[in-house]
Amino acid sequence: MENQFFVDSKHLSQAALEKKHRLEIDPSSRKNHMEYLPGMEIIESDVCSRVISQMESYDYSVYTARDVRAALEHDTCSIEDFKALLSPAAEPFLEEMAQKAKMETSKHFGNTVYLFTPLYIANYCENYCVYCGFNCYNHIQRMKLNMEQIEHEMQIIADSGMEEILILTGESRVHSDVAYIGEACKLARKYFRTVGIEIYPVNTDEYRYLHACGVDYVTVFQETYNADKYETLHLLGHKRVWPYRFDAQERALLGGMRGVAFSALLGLSDFRKDALASALHVYYLQRKYPQAEMSLSCPRLRPIINNDKINPLDVGEKQLCQVLCAYRIFLPFVGITVSSRESAAFRNGIVKIAATKVSAGVSTGIGDHESKYTGKEEETAKGDEQFEIDDGRSFATMYQDMSKEGLQPVLNDYVYV
């Protein structure tokens, strides 16, 4: 496949500028975010209604210290207990929550921490998401790796010792269609024991095809579970369709995937309600598909290229720690990933309490692993990054640091028979 690379023109055309302006100021110019577009599969599921009903009725101001104490004393954490642990009333109990979360983590995961790395293979995008560096109106360098370049990147990563990879693209079916992603996943199978994807949501038959290409699990960020807020943040593209995105993990499981991962991007909306909805999304699907492996991420907003003023809304490290501890207490068997969006100090601490998986050797740009892993400058052009990371430790450094923290780094624990 021929390498495709371009730098966006310095200025958008007048027509594009007018459309962008119209989308931003005139809600009536946007497609209905609750209506499916042609070709989008609709599945019959009650999970969405159950999650949203709980989220919309959640008034975290009513919970008291007494509710929090009771939640911490219970052997099994109910939904009501979880709501109390997410509430402002729980903030003074963060130390007790951390102790209970650490006990649950140790009970179910021992002292292990899983390591993986992401590989972005394209940054073309057809969506206008106002907070994302890949959005179609952002003036960035766009790039799509060809198969030779993808394999080169994978060889470099695999040579470092990494055994799990997460393949990501921008959300463009035109530039990164399912067949292209599938071929990349077939290559990944040659080098890695576990392959995940974080791409645009697709239909069940397409997930089935990607699973046949070697994909083990699918990650989808709902971004925010508040559909009204979601509408104001996603102004154009397939991603604008909120319910299709919500059902992506269930379609992936119906397509044969062994694992799915969930997340809200904390800071886009009310983080307590988004955290509740994320965990309940897992909770209800866990009961519907008990054979599936499920995990949660807990990312916060990060600055993006051409806009360094995007920051989390009311989500400090203390609040993030509260959410992660509440997740672990409520869902003791679920994997929890903390990405390189967070600082090294925070990640070093949280893996000893609630998190079970961290990324290492991370780049959110396109085609730059050789320079990152070997220090050798690549001759080919590179595509711009999706967002700025905070923890840029290499795989080797992360492995050593986790060992020094008294943890056992795990690269893979899945055996194919």
C-alpha positions as CSV (number, residue, x, y, z in Angstrom):
1,M,0.0,0.0,0.0
2,E,1.3,3.4,-1.0
3,N,2.2,5.7,1.9
4,Q,-0.2,8.6,2.2
5,F,0.9,11.8,3.8
6,F,-0.1,15.4,3.7
7,V,0.1,18.6,5.6
8,D,-3.3,20.4,5.9
9,S,-3.4,23.6,3.9
10,K,-2.5,26.6,6.0
11,H,-6.0,27.9,5.8
12,L,-9.3,26.2,5.5
13,S,-11.3,27.1,2.4
14,Q,-14.0,29.7,2.8
15,A,-16.7,27.1,2.5
16,A,-15.1,24.9,5.2
17,L,-14.7,27.9,7.5
18,E,-18.3,28.8,7.0
19,K,-19.5,25.3,7.7
20,K,-17.3,25.1,10.8
21,H,-18.7,28.4,12.1
22,R,-22.2,27.3,11.4
23,L,-21.7,24.0,13.3
24,E,-20.4,25.9,16.3
25,I,-23.1,28.5,16.6
26,D,-26.2,27.0,15.1
27,P,-27.3,23.7,16.7
28,S,-30.0,23.3,14.0
29,S,-27.3,22.9,11.4
30,R,-26.1,19.6,13.0
31,K,-27.5,16.2,12.5
32,N,-29.6,14.7,15.3
33,H,-27.0,13.0,17.6
34,M,-29.5,10.4,18.7
35,E,-30.4,9.2,15.1
36,Y,-28.5,6.3,13.5
37,L,-26.9,7.0,10.1
38,P,-27.3,4.6,7.2
39,G,-25.3,1.4,7.6
40,M,-25.2,1.6,11.4
41,E,-26.3,-1.6,13.0
42,I,-29.0,-1.3,15.7
43,I,-29.0,-4.0,18.4
44,E,-31.8,-4.7,20.9
45,S,-30.3,-4.2,24.4
46,D,-31.6,-2.8,27.6
47,V,-28.1,-1.9,29.0
48,C,-28.2,1.7,27.8
49,S,-31.6,2.6,29.4
50,R,-30.5,1.0,32.7
51,V,-27.2,2.9,32.8
52,I,-28.7,6.3,31.8
53,S,-31.6,5.9,34.2
54,Q,-29.2,5.4,37.1
55,M,-27.0,8.3,36.0
56,E,-29.8,10.8,35.5
57,S,-31.3,10.0,39.0
58,Y,-27.9,10.2,40.7
59,D,-27.9,13.2,43.2
60,Y,-24.5,12.9,44.8
61,S,-25.2,15.8,47.2
62,V,-27.6,13.7,49.3
63,Y,-24.9,11.2,50.5
64,T,-23.4,11.7,53.9
65,A,-20.4,10.5,55.9
66,R,-22.6,7.8,57.4
67,D,-23.4,6.5,53.9
68,V,-19.7,6.3,53.1
69,R,-18.8,4.6,56.3
70,A,-21.5,2.0,55.7
71,A,-20.3,1.4,52.1
72,L,-16.8,0.8,53.4
73,E,-18.0,-1.7,56.0
74,H,-20.0,-3.8,53.6
75,D,-18.3,-7.0,52.2
76,T,-20.0,-6.5,48.8
77,C,-20.3,-3.0,47.3
78,S,-23.9,-2.3,46.0
79,I,-24.8,0.3,43.4
80,E,-25.9,2.5,46.3
81,D,-22.7,2.0,48.1
82,F,-20.8,2.9,44.9
83,K,-22.8,6.1,44.5
84,A,-21.8,7.0,48.1
85,L,-18.1,6.3,47.4
86,L,-18.2,8.6,44.3
87,S,-19.9,11.5,46.2
88,P,-18.2,14.5,47.7
89,A,-19.0,13.1,51.1
90,A,-16.4,10.4,50.5
91,E,-13.4,12.8,49.9
92,P,-12.5,12.8,53.6
93,F,-12.4,9.0,53.5
94,L,-9.9,8.7,50.7
95,E,-7.3,7.0,52.9
96,E,-9.8,4.4,54.0
97,M,-11.0,3.9,50.4
98,A,-7.4,3.4,49.2
99,Q,-6.8,0.8,51.9
100,K,-9.9,-1.1,50.9
101,A,-9.2,-0.8,47.2
102,K,-5.6,-2.0,47.8
103,M,-6.9,-5.1,49.7
104,E,-9.3,-5.9,46.8
105,T,-6.6,-5.4,44.2
106,S,-4.2,-7.7,46.1
107,K,-6.9,-10.3,46.6
108,H,-7.7,-10.6,42.9
109,F,-4.6,-9.5,41.1
110,G,-1.8,-10.1,43.6
111,N,1.1,-7.7,43.1
112,T,1.1,-7.8,39.3
113,V,0.9,-4.9,36.9
114,Y,0.4,-5.4,33.1
115,L,2.3,-3.4,30.5
116,F,1.3,-2.5,27.0
117,T,2.0,0.1,24.4
118,P,-0.2,1.9,21.9
119,L,0.6,2.2,18.2
120,Y,-1.1,4.9,16.2
121,I,-1.1,3.9,12.5
122,A,-3.2,6.9,11.1
123,N,-4.5,10.2,12.3
124,Y,-7.0,11.1,9.5
125,C,-10.4,11.9,11.1
126,E,-13.8,12.8,9.7
127,N,-15.2,14.0,13.1
128,Y,-15.3,17.4,14.5
129,C,-14.8,16.8,18.3
130,V,-13.9,20.2,19.8
131,Y,-11.4,18.7,22.4
132,C,-9.5,16.3,20.2
133,G,-6.2,17.0,18.4
134,F,-7.2,14.8,15.4
135,N,-10.5,16.7,14.7
136,C,-11.0,17.3,11.0
137,Y,-10.8,21.1,11.3
138,N,-7.5,21.1,13.2
139,H,-4.4,22.2,11.2
140,I,-2.1,19.3,11.8
141,Q,0.2,16.9,9.8
142,R,-1.9,13.9,8.7
143,M,-0.4,10.6,8.0
144,K,-1.4,7.0,7.3
145,L,1.3,4.3,7.6
146,N,1.5,1.7,4.9
147,M,2.0,-2.0,5.8
148,E,5.7,-1.8,5.5
149,Q,5.9,1.1,7.8
150,I,3.5,-0.5,10.3
151,E,5.6,-3.7,10.4
152,H,8.7,-1.6,10.9
153,E,7.1,0.1,13.9
154,M,5.9,-3.2,15.3
155,Q,9.4,-4.8,15.0
156,I,10.9,-1.9,16.9
157,I,8.3,-2.2,19.7
158,A,8.6,-6.0,19.8
159,D,12.4,-5.8,20.0
160,S,12.0,-3.8,23.3
161,G,10.3,-6.9,24.9
162,M,6.7,-5.7,24.7
163,E,4.2,-8.4,24.1
164,E,0.9,-6.5,24.1
165,I,0.0,-3.8,21.6
166,L,-3.0,-1.5,21.2
167,I,-3.6,-0.3,17.6
168,L,-5.2,3.1,17.1
169,T,-6.4,5.2,14.2
170,G,-8.2,8.4,13.8
171,E,-11.9,7.9,13.0
172,S,-12.0,7.8,9.2
173,R,-13.5,4.9,7.2
174,V,-12.2,6.6,4.0
175,H,-8.5,6.6,5.0
176,S,-8.5,3.8,7.6
177,D,-11.1,1.3,6.5
178,V,-11.8,-2.0,8.3
179,A,-9.7,-4.0,5.7
180,Y,-6.7,-1.8,6.3
181,I,-7.0,-2.1,10.1
182,G,-7.5,-5.9,9.7
183,E,-4.3,-6.2,7.7
184,A,-2.4,-4.2,10.4
185,C,-3.8,-6.6,13.1
186,K,-2.6,-9.6,11.1
187,L,0.9,-8.1,11.1
188,A,0.6,-7.5,14.9
189,R,-0.2,-11.2,15.5
190,K,3.3,-12.0,14.1
191,Y,5.0,-9.9,16.9
192,F,2.6,-9.7,19.9
193,R,0.8,-12.2,22.1
194,T,-2.2,-9.8,22.7
195,V,-3.6,-7.3,20.2
196,G,-6.2,-4.7,21.1
197,I,-7.8,-2.0,18.9
198,E,-9.1,1.5,19.7
199,I,-10.8,2.6,16.5
200,Y,-14.2,4.0,15.4
201,P,-17.1,1.8,16.4
202,V,-18.2,-0.7,13.8
203,N,-20.9,-3.3,13.2
204,T,-21.0,-6.8,14.7
205,D,-19.9,-8.5,11.4
206,E,-16.9,-6.1,11.2
207,Y,-15.9,-6.9,14.7
208,R,-16.1,-10.6,13.9
209,Y,-13.8,-10.0,10.9
210,L,-11.3,-8.1,13.0
211,H,-11.4,-10.8,15.6
212,A,-10.5,-13.3,12.8
213,C,-7.6,-11.0,11.9
214,G,-6.2,-11.5,15.4
215,V,-7.8,-8.9,17.6
216,D,-8.4,-9.9,21.3
217,Y,-10.1,-6.9,22.7
218,V,-11.8,-3.6,21.8
219,T,-11.5,-0.2,23.6
220,V,-14.1,2.5,23.1
221,F,-14.3,5.8,24.9
222,Q,-17.8,7.0,25.3
223,E,-16.2,10.4,26.1
224,T,-19.3,11.5,28.2
225,Y,-22.5,9.6,29.0
226,N,-24.4,12.9,29.2
227,A,-26.0,12.8,25.7
228,D,-26.9,16.5,25.8
229,K,-23.3,17.5,26.6
230,Y,-22.1,15.0,24.1
231,E,-24.1,16.8,21.4
232,T,-22.3,20.1,22.1
233,L,-18.8,18.5,21.9
234,H,-19.2,16.3,18.8
235,L,-20.4,18.6,16.0
236,L,-19.8,16.5,12.8
237,G,-19.1,12.9,11.7
238,H,-20.2,9.4,12.6
239,K,-18.9,9.9,16.1
240,R,-21.8,12.3,16.7
241,V,-24.2,9.4,16.9
242,W,-24.3,8.8,20.7
243,P,-26.3,5.6,20.9
244,Y,-24.3,3.8,18.2
245,R,-21.1,4.5,20.2
246,F,-22.7,3.4,23.5
247,D,-23.5,-0.1,22.1
248,A,-20.0,-0.6,20.5
249,Q,-18.7,-2.9,23.3
250,E,-21.8,-5.1,23.1
251,R,-21.5,-5.4,19.4
252,A,-17.8,-6.4,19.8
253,L,-18.7,-9.1,22.3
254,L,-21.4,-10.4,19.9
255,G,-18.7,-10.4,17.2
256,G,-16.6,-12.8,19.3
257,M,-14.1,-10.5,21.1
258,R,-12.8,-11.9,24.4
259,G,-12.5,-8.5,26.0
260,V,-13.8,-5.0,25.9
261,A,-12.7,-1.8,27.7
262,F,-14.7,1.3,28.7
263,S,-14.0,4.9,29.5
264,A,-15.4,8.4,29.9
265,L,-13.0,11.2,29.3
266,L,-13.2,12.9,32.7
267,G,-13.5,16.6,32.6
268,L,-15.8,16.9,29.6
269,S,-18.9,16.8,31.8
270,D,-19.8,16.1,35.4
271,F,-17.1,13.6,36.3
272,R,-19.0,11.9,39.1
273,K,-21.9,11.1,36.9
274,D,-19.7,10.0,34.0
275,A,-17.7,7.7,36.4
276,L,-20.9,6.2,37.7
277,A,-22.2,5.5,34.1
278,S,-18.9,4.0,33.0
279,A,-18.8,1.5,35.9
280,L,-22.5,0.7,35.5
281,H,-21.9,0.1,31.7
282,V,-19.4,-2.6,32.8
283,Y,-21.6,-3.8,35.6
284,Y,-24.6,-4.6,33.4
285,L,-22.7,-6.0,30.5
286,Q,-20.7,-8.2,32.9
287,R,-23.9,-9.8,34.0
288,K,-25.1,-10.2,30.4
289,Y,-21.8,-11.6,29.1
290,P,-20.1,-13.3,32.2
291,Q,-17.4,-14.9,29.9
292,A,-16.0,-11.6,28.8
293,E,-13.0,-9.8,30.1
294,M,-13.8,-6.2,31.0
295,S,-11.7,-3.3,32.0
296,L,-12.0,0.4,32.8
297,S,-9.8,3.4,31.9
298,C,-9.9,6.7,33.7
299,P,-8.4,9.3,31.5
300,R,-8.5,13.1,32.0
301,L,-8.4,15.7,29.4
302,R,-5.0,16.7,28.1
303,P,-3.8,19.7,26.1
304,I,-3.9,19.1,22.3
305,I,-1.9,20.6,19.4
306,N,-3.1,24.2,18.5
307,N,-5.0,24.3,21.9
308,D,-3.0,24.0,25.1
309,K,-5.7,25.4,27.2
310,I,-7.9,22.3,27.3
311,N,-7.7,20.9,30.8
312,P,-9.8,18.7,33.1
313,L,-12.9,20.3,34.5
314,D,-12.8,20.0,38.3
315,V,-10.9,16.7,38.2
316,G,-7.7,16.9,40.2
317,E,-5.5,14.0,41.2
318,K,-7.4,13.6,44.5
319,Q,-10.7,13.3,42.6
320,L,-9.1,10.9,40.1
321,C,-7.8,8.7,43.0
322,Q,-11.3,8.7,44.5
323,V,-12.9,7.5,41.3
324,L,-10.2,4.7,40.8
325,C,-10.6,3.5,44.4
326,A,-14.4,3.5,44.0
327,Y,-14.1,1.5,40.8
328,R,-11.9,-1.1,42.4
329,I,-14.2,-1.5,45.4
330,F,-17.3,-1.8,43.2
331,L,-15.8,-4.0,40.5
332,P,-13.1,-6.0,42.2
333,F,-12.5,-8.4,39.2
334,V,-12.2,-5.7,36.5
335,G,-8.9,-4.5,35.1
336,I,-8.2,-0.8,35.6
337,T,-5.8,1.0,33.2
338,V,-4.1,4.3,33.9
339,S,-2.5,5.8,30.9
340,S,0.4,8.1,30.2
341,R,-1.9,11.1,30.4
342,E,-1.1,11.0,34.1
343,S,2.3,11.8,35.8
344,A,4.9,9.1,36.6
345,A,4.4,9.9,40.3
346,F,0.7,9.4,40.2
347,R,0.9,6.1,38.2
348,N,3.6,4.8,40.5
349,G,1.3,5.3,43.4
350,I,-2.0,4.2,42.0
351,V,-0.7,0.8,40.7
352,K,-0.1,-0.1,44.3
353,I,-3.7,0.7,45.2
354,A,-6.2,0.1,42.4
355,A,-4.8,0.1,38.8
356,T,-3.6,-3.1,37.2
357,K,-2.4,-1.9,33.8
358,V,-0.2,0.9,32.5
359,S,1.1,2.0,29.1
360,A,4.8,2.4,28.5
361,G,7.0,3.7,25.6
362,V,4.0,5.8,24.5
363,S,3.8,8.0,21.5
364,T,0.4,9.5,20.3
365,G,2.0,10.6,17.0
366,I,2.3,8.6,13.8
367,G,5.5,6.8,12.7
368,D,7.9,7.9,15.3
369,H,8.7,4.8,17.4
370,E,12.2,4.4,15.9
371,S,13.3,7.8,17.2
372,K,11.6,7.2,20.5
373,Y,12.9,3.7,21.1
374,T,16.3,3.8,19.5
375,G,17.2,7.5,19.4
376,K,17.7,7.2,15.6
377,E,15.9,9.9,13.6
378,E,13.6,8.4,11.0
379,E,13.9,9.7,7.5
380,T,10.1,9.5,6.8
381,A,7.7,12.2,7.7
382,K,5.6,11.9,10.8
383,G,2.0,12.6,11.7
384,D,1.1,14.9,14.6
385,E,0.0,13.6,18.0
386,Q,-3.6,13.3,19.3
387,F,-2.7,14.8,22.7
388,E,0.2,15.5,24.9
389,I,1.3,12.8,27.3
390,D,2.7,13.4,30.8
391,D,4.6,10.2,31.6
392,G,7.0,9.5,28.8
393,R,8.9,6.6,30.3
394,S,10.3,3.9,28.0
395,F,9.2,0.3,28.4
396,A,12.6,-0.7,30.0
397,T,12.3,2.2,32.5
398,M,8.7,1.4,33.3
399,Y,9.5,-2.3,33.9
400,Q,12.4,-1.3,36.2
401,D,10.3,1.2,38.1
402,M,7.4,-1.2,38.6
403,S,9.9,-3.8,39.9
404,K,11.4,-1.2,42.3
405,E,7.8,-0.5,43.6
406,G,7.6,-4.1,44.7
407,L,5.3,-5.1,41.8
408,Q,5.6,-7.9,39.3
409,P,5.4,-6.5,35.7
410,V,3.5,-8.9,33.4
411,L,3.8,-8.8,29.7
412,N,1.2,-11.5,28.9
413,D,-0.7,-14.1,30.7
414,Y,-2.8,-15.5,27.9
415,V,-2.1,-18.9,26.4
416,Y,-3.6,-19.9,23.0
417,V,-4.5,-23.5,22.6
